[in-house]
Amino acid sequence: MSSGLDYEPLLHDDAKTALSDIASGRIEGVARPRTITKVVNSKTVFALLAGLLLYPAVSCIFGAISAVREPYVASDSVLSTSTEAVPLCETTDLLSVTAPRKNIWKNLSLKEATEIRSWLWETERGLNLTKSALATESDNAIFLIEAFTPRKSDALAYLDGGAAIPAKYAHSIINHGSSEEIIDYLIGPLPLSEKTTMRPLTEIYHRPDIPYNAHGFNPNGTAMGLLLAKTFGPLADVTMDLFGGVARGLANDTIIGGGNAPLSYDGTWRRMWMGLKLNVPGHYLFPLDIYTYFDVSGTDPALWHVIRMVYNNQTFASPEDFRAAWEKGELKRSKKPLLDDASGWASRSRVHKGSKRDLDERAGPRSVSFDGLRFRVDQEEQYITWMGFSFYLGFERDMGLNLWDIHFRGERIIYEITPQEAMAQYSGTDPHQATTVFLDRAFGMGQSVKELMVGYDCPSEAVYLPATIHTAAGSSTRLNAICVFEKDSTKPLSRHTGWLKDEMGAIKGYELTVRSISTVGNYDYLFDYTFQLDGTIEIRLSASGYLQGGVWNDKQADYGHQIRDTTMGSLHDHVINYKVDFDIAGTRNSLTAAMLEMEEISQPWVDEDWGRVSPIYRRRMIEVKADLRPISQTFSQQKIVRKKILTEDDSRLEYPKNMEGNYVISNEDAHNAWGNPRGYAIHPGASNIHLTNLNCKRTQDNVNWAKHHLSVTRRHDNEPSSSSLWNIHLPGKPTVDFYKFFDGESLDQEDLVVWLNLGTHHIPRAEDSPQTLTNVATSSVLLTPFNFNDYDVSMESMNAILLNAPKPGQVWDVDENGVKVPFCVPKKLKEFTYTGLLSFDEDGSPASPADVLEQRKIGEHVRSGSNQADLECDCSRVLARPPC
Ligand SMILES: [Cu+2]
């Protein structure tokens, strides 16, 4: 029963007193929380255990024992039972801040864009433009007007050096249907004046021309819909027989079309596989087993034609051949889709209304900042500050929301985070799935950004911000396109239970998220940027919406799962690329791979008990009377192997197997207090993948960024993006070939850009219907301080608790830094409304509100070669008045 104590714990003074009191028996029978026992040292713990055994004989000595038997304090004690009147919470209105500089990444205003449009329309420009709302394929029309990103050196001189604000430029993409070419023009300086000029913007592309056959989808495009009607109108009796529906180009059509991509290899032709679907809610999940390959090259729809048709894996050279086979009864029929299925399985209605879950009629918990919002927004400059972070927002047609000039605790850490591209490559036995590689930049993540559903897409108390774009459809502002909110991560960012002075407590895990959601045809993409108290930034992409459904038959089993009678979810890869331009302690940064490797090492303090000598080897060595000691002193362990990646020759990277190590961007000339280069690590989060299919003509050179987990290049103004809106249709000769960024340049203390991927290998299952779930279809990466600081700077947080052990019988010493959650009633939530799109015609005048069909046309057209809305548009345009 010796003490066994070989050290004196550095206890809080009060705790020492408590120990002394307990040991001396000066405290008896004092009711106290059981946790009091935790303040005692090991000796006392032993004593308490002994006391338990000997109780009650020695209970007078070990008075603390009685405390052990006391019940816990009830867990609901945090809820006040006060009956005092509850006041309304003081204002939770957004607090303003004035951005230190103008937002030089903001898109053009409606006024600026309208003025540029008018300027481009002037005859002096010689562009022979037709207003986009009236343009046909063979006309010249504006596709896009957008702010052009300033040079980084100019931007930094303005932000850091007090230089003049960089001259403002715009770029405008014009589809020259008359000459079958696309030109991206650089226009500036702005505002328009005699000094303003325009020239083709070529330095950011890798081919001199942008072929017309790679053009983006024109919201006024009609010819494809006409072609569909021309092909399937005469086959109405056939499609009615095989599928129970018709596609005649009429409003009451029960079959619509959907196209694939890419439509070209190098821009010399344009061809589309068109699939048909039933025109019902959730139509993406009602594919029909017929596929038509159209040649839609050039601008003359009269030359467009059917190349081939496939029905149930039988190939026909023309619609006439297909009809002939049907008439002769030679078709091997595929299963006809169920037309009497009224279950609404592909809709969002609650199909199983009878199986209510317990308490589900109650509204679930929601996030409320009782003490007022803790972030500030300069709404005019779209500048945000929160807990030491500050950054500007930008927004563009191609990829939507982006972030600029991210500072943490007063210094820039990242100059730019911009999403670059989002691809999805499918597999299957049919021509539609097997040929599809969508690159959604073409369809426009920004163009497809949607009004956020307050309280569903983001917390009710989030701050909602607008986004503006200027396209062929005119100008539009989504009032609630971006949400900003702080949330409780519901777990401490750090915590510890301890008994020595000032070692016990926790920091609340609060995070600030900036989110926007784009619905690109069938899919919904949630773009999240989340800031954390320690300086970590999480980039996350989650997906929902409808699968691109395939036609199910047994031969498709290798490519997905059946999810309904004739529908399957088809296997596909999503890969989403981001540009992260780190500026760690300045622009001169380096790339280090800090990897884990195993070593066999000998140490003189290792004995044979844990050393590495096999019994057989030992026996043999003893026989020859060899000295076993050096061998028996060997053991294995892991170690860090740091390797600088010096040039772009070695900077296309994979995350190590078993996540053994990470990549760090650091400034080798800036060190923390412990002599290590200040850096940020790229820490894989959920599902960090790269593209699986690395040997495909459809992804040959246009998605080279997708073929690695991440890549690092030296930053250049003429390498602003890893992709372009035309890359989708130019796999063989892309406008941006990412591999051309890699020309052996030094990465040693240069301005570096990390191009990293998120994504999922999406193996659809029944639970992907009706719609994919964001909990599994999600991917993330953490950019986290790595010796950037001298310690964890989230310790600054005042929303933290420090506990110290009390004197026996007294309450714990609690320090919450004076931060208390107010006892108050939050503001009443507004009734849910969903509006917020301001549309303007090309002349800047307010556009008349779109009806549902027009909205659907804009919303779904982007990923469909044709659909009902197109067909209806065709009717009205071609026949002057709609017969439909
Ligand atoms: Cu998917």
Residues whose N, C-alpha, C, O or C-beta is under 5 A from the ligand:
A	BS01	CU	H762
